[in-house]
Amino acid sequence: MRDTYQEQLDELANGLAGMCDDVAAAMDRATRSLLDADLQLAEQVISEDVRIDGVRATAEERAFGLLALQAPVATDLRVVVAAIHGAGDIERMGDLALHVAQAARRRHPQSVLPDEVKPYFTEMGRVGVALAEKAGRVIRTRDLEAATELEVDDDEMDDLHKHMFTVLMDRNWTHGVSAAVDVALLARFYERYADHAVAVARRIVYVVTGQMPGPLTV
């Protein structure tokens, strides 16, 4: 029975790590659809979001089943509680990738982004994907050092997000209000995506240490 119980806990963690891989792939495709005005990639992200939602539902069902049938305690209880909350964070990352893809589809065949801001979104996409992939590794390994590194890695996304407002407020911005709104919203999607990845890592710190790091608003 104990072996079966441990297998169930492992399956729960592996499911969440797999979700991280899925939302990393979603954000990679969404970013490329945004940069290249690629409708096919945007549609792929949009259609696959339903599957990510389904994985979250499965993870939550498993977690609540473990709570009801196994009455976990100590570290095992923290794993289950973290999984319930973490599934929500990861699913939200998928939604944010979805929003990016929807923006690309909405403006197709035109590009959402003026050429001058594309390099910044290339970097935001790279950072976001790397954060999601690292969050998946943290779930699999419970590596506290890597979990802590995610906080530092997120600073790069925060800097890019802040810089976008400098670009938008510059007197040389010539692309109008509509483009500025699109860029500001898209930058916010990436920034929040990164915040959710950090939140996932913080929950692993909680699993291992029993202490939740300081608050993060996402």
Secondary structure as the mmCIF struct_conf table of DSSP 4:
data_model
#
loop_
_struct_conf.conf_type_id
_struct_conf.id
_struct_conf.beg_label_comp_id
_struct_conf.beg_label_asym_id
_struct_conf.beg_label_seq_id
_struct_conf.end_label_comp_id
_struct_conf.end_label_asym_id
_struct_conf.end_label_seq_id
HELX_RH_AL_P HELX_RH_AL_P1 ARG A 2 ASP A 36
TURN_TY1_P TURN_TY1_P1 ALA A 37 ALA A 37
HELX_RH_AL_P HELX_RH_AL_P2 LEU A 39 GLN A 70
HELX_RH_AL_P HELX_RH_AL_P3 ALA A 74 ARG A 107
TURN_TY1_P TURN_TY1_P2 HIS A 108 PRO A 109
BEND BEND1 GLN A 110 GLN A 110
BEND BEND2 VAL A 112 LEU A 113
HELX_RH_3T_P HELX_RH_3T_P1 ASP A 115 VAL A 117
HELX_RH_AL_P HELX_RH_AL_P4 LYS A 118 THR A 141
HELX_RH_AL_P HELX_RH_AL_P5 LEU A 144 MET A 169
BEND BEND3 ASP A 170 ASP A 170
TURN_TY1_P TURN_TY1_P3 ARG A 171 ASN A 172
BEND BEND4 HIS A 175 HIS A 175
HELX_RH_AL_P HELX_RH_AL_P6 GLY A 176 THR A 209
BEND BEND5 GLY A 210 GLY A 210
HELX_LH_PP_P HELX_LH_PP_P1 MET A 212 PRO A 213
BEND BEND6 GLY A 214 GLY A 214
HELX_LH_PP_P HELX_LH_PP_P2 PRO A 215 PRO A 215
#
